[in-house]
Amino acid sequence: MSDIRLFQIPEHECSYLTDQLASTVFVDPELPISQALLSDLSRIGFRRSGEHVYRPHCPSCSACIPIRIIASQFTPSRSQARTRSNNQDLSMEILQPLGTDEIYALYARYISARHQDGDMYPPSREQFDSFLLGEVPTQRFLAFRLRHKLVAIMVADELDDGWSAVYSFFEPDLAARSLGTFMILRLIELSQQRTLPYVYLGYYIKDCGKMNYKLNFSPCQQYRDKKWAVSQGL
């Protein structure tokens, strides 16, 4: 690990916190991504986006906290149990990364309906391909269907100690089903079925309301000072 080259990008406006500058370090893009490497990097707070593996490295801010669910100890709350029950009519298939017209159309509807204020709007096929496709051996698409119609996709990495949620998108008209929560619950179940201890959820930022949902999965751990510890009210 000490031989891995890292590249830092210049400071830029933070996407999550106003009046903050952000910077990121990336793993050498010429280094092949393997399950073992990505698992090791995830354990020290790195994250994958497309074919890039990165970690925030902001000189004046440490708000981005890596977080992971302890899947082996997880028990759903009442609300999560209802969400799971309400979606039992969905089928799930684990696929290699696909860029079919059906999957892209669902992605485009989701971005257009829910993220018009973000840098991923307007959606494009090129953006989709660079973000969610690529030669990443750990990546899987968990595809959920309702009576044969595709309604949700969870993009996740299969690691040697669990799963890492990369991105999810779903049919905007089915928001009442809490499909985002349901797909995380399914990742937890997959980890439990394979006796794997964790589900990685990326970064949590206390002052970013869009990330509050990550605290609903308990117990979870945060990575601070180069070690994981059970969260005590992030």
Secondary structure, DSSP 8 states (H G I E B T S, - for coil): -TT--EEE---EE-SSSTT-EE-EEEE-TTS---HHHHHHHHTTT-EEETTEEEEE--TT----EEEEEEGGG----HHHHHHHHHTTTEEEEEE-----HHHHHHHHHHHHHH-TTSTT-S--HHHHHHHH-SS-TTEEEEEEEETTEEEEEEEEEEETTEEEEEEEEE-GGGGGG-HHHHHHHHHHHHHHHTT--EEEEEEE-TT-GGGGGGGGSSSEEEEETTEEEE-S--
